[in-house]
Amino acid sequence: MTIEEFNALPPDEMRNKLYTCCSSVTWVEHLATLSPFNSMDHLFNMAERCWHRCREGDWMDAFRGHPRLGDMESLEEKFQNTADIAAEEQSGTTGASPEVLKDLAIANEEYEKEFGFIFILFATNKTADTMLSAIQIRLNNDLETEKIMAMVEQNKITRSRLEKILS
């Protein structure tokens, strides 16, 4: 889809496309009001600007739109509108050993208990071992640091998903 085609989408359809990139309704609404976009770079810049204007509750809305890393069952059941995208992003878990997947599941649970939200990582091109290492390292962060880390990772995910829509 070109930027011109994206700009020409009916408002509800544009919002639906944006929602597959980031499930923060605030982010979607803010960005949609800025249409039309002059270029893809303009869209990407405005998307990032809108994300940085979001508040913590908006971040949590976005985080809730993701399945746990490596949890393909939940991906298919709960996240049908983004299942294909998320499966591709998490493809590094395909073929991972059962031990690594079990350790990843345990680490995900520890993370959620520690921070109150799921672990967010831009997982594209990362192996399950790399994902596991990242979650184990970030479990050492304090809550405020981790919120910022997750926010930054969400922004990377959003950008990548926007790029896929416009490719």
C-alpha positions in Angstrom: 0.0 0.0 0.0 1.3 3.4 -0.9 1.1 6.4 1.4 -1.5 7.9 -1.0 -3.6 4.7 -0.7 -3.2 4.8 3.1 -4.4 8.4 3.2 -7.4 7.6 1.1 -8.7 4.9 3.4 -12.0 5.5 5.1 -11.4 6.7 8.7 -12.5 3.5 10.4 -10.4 1.4 8.0 -7.4 3.6 8.7 -7.9 3.3 12.4 -8.2 -0.5 12.1 -4.9 -0.6 10.2 -3.3 1.6 12.9 -4.7 -0.6 15.7 -2.9 -3.6 14.2 0.3 -1.7 14.7 -0.3 -0.5 18.2 -3.4 -1.3 20.4 -3.4 2.0 22.3 -6.7 3.7 21.3 -5.2 7.1 22.3 -2.3 6.6 19.9 -4.6 5.4 17.1 -6.9 8.4 17.5 -4.2 11.0 17.8 -2.4 9.6 14.7 -5.5 9.2 12.6 -6.4 12.9 13.2 -3.1 13.9 11.6 -3.9 12.3 8.2 -3.2 12.9 5.4 0.5 12.3 5.6 3.0 13.8 3.1 5.2 10.8 3.0 6.0 7.5 4.8 8.6 9.4 6.8 6.1 11.9 7.8 3.8 9.1 9.0 6.6 7.5 10.9 7.6 10.7 12.5 4.1 11.6 13.5 3.6 8.0 14.8 6.6 8.3 17.1 5.6 11.8 18.2 2.1 10.5 19.1 3.6 7.6 21.0 5.8 9.9 23.0 2.8 12.0 23.9 0.9 9.0 25.3 0.7 8.4 29.0 1.5 5.3 31.0 -2.1 4.0 30.7 -1.9 4.2 27.0 1.4 2.3 27.0 -0.3 -0.4 29.1 -3.1 -0.6 26.5 -0.5 -1.2 23.8 1.3 -3.8 25.9 -1.9 -5.7 26.5 -2.3 -6.1 22.7 0.6 -8.5 22.6 0.9 -12.2 23.4 3.7 -13.4 25.6 6.8 -14.2 23.7 6.8 -17.9 22.7 3.2 -18.4 23.7 1.8 -19.4 20.3 -1.4 -20.9 21.8 -2.4 -17.5 23.2 -1.3 -15.8 20.0 -3.8 -17.9 18.0 -6.7 -17.7 20.5 -6.6 -14.1 21.9 -4.8 -12.1 19.3 -6.4 -13.1 16.1 -6.4 -9.6 14.6 -2.5 -9.5 14.8 -1.8 -13.2 14.9 0.0 -13.4 11.6 2.1 -10.3 12.3 3.1 -11.4 15.8 3.8 -14.9 14.6 6.2 -13.5 12.0 7.8 -11.2 14.6 8.2 -14.2 17.0 9.4 -16.6 14.4 12.7 -17.0 16.3 10.8 -19.3 18.8 10.0 -21.7 16.0 12.2 -24.7 16.4 13.5 -23.7 19.8 14.1 -26.5 22.2 11.3 -27.4 24.6 13.6 -26.4 27.5 14.2 -22.9 26.1 10.4 -22.4 25.5 9.7 -23.6 29.1 12.3 -21.2 30.5 10.9 -18.4 28.4 7.4 -19.2 29.8 8.7 -19.1 33.3 10.6 -15.9 32.7 7.5 -14.3 31.2 5.5 -15.2 34.4 8.3 -13.8 36.6 8.4 -10.6 34.6 4.6 -10.1 34.8 4.7 -10.7 38.6 7.6 -8.3 39.0 6.3 -5.4 36.7 2.6 -6.0 36.3 2.6 -6.1 32.5 3.9 -8.5 29.8 7.5 -8.4 28.6 7.7 -6.3 25.5 10.6 -6.9 23.0 11.0 -6.1 19.4 11.5 -9.8 18.6 12.0 -9.6 14.8 15.1 -11.7 13.8 15.8 -12.7 17.4 16.2 -16.3 18.5 14.3 -17.7 21.4 17.7 -17.8 23.3 18.2 -14.1 22.6 14.6 -13.4 23.8 15.2 -15.4 27.0 18.5 -13.6 27.6 16.8 -10.2 27.2 14.0 -11.0 29.6 16.4 -12.3 32.2 18.6 -9.2 31.9 15.6 -6.9 32.1 14.2 -8.6 35.2 17.0 -6.8 37.0 15.6 -3.4 36.1 13.5 -1.2 38.5 9.9 -0.6 37.5 10.4 2.9 36.1 13.3 1.8 33.9 11.4 -1.1 32.7 8.4 0.9 31.7 10.6 3.1 29.6 12.4 0.1 28.1 9.0 -1.5 27.2 7.8 1.8 25.7 10.9 2.0 23.5 10.5 -1.6 22.3 6.8 -1.0 21.6 7.8 2.0 19.4 10.1 -0.3 17.4 7.3 -2.8 17.0 4.9 -0.1 15.9 7.3 1.3 13.3 8.0 -2.2 11.9 4.3 -2.9 11.6 3.7 0.4 9.9 6.5 -0.3 7.4 4.9 -3.7 6.6 1.5 -2.0 5.9 3.2 0.4 3.6 5.5 -2.0 1.8 
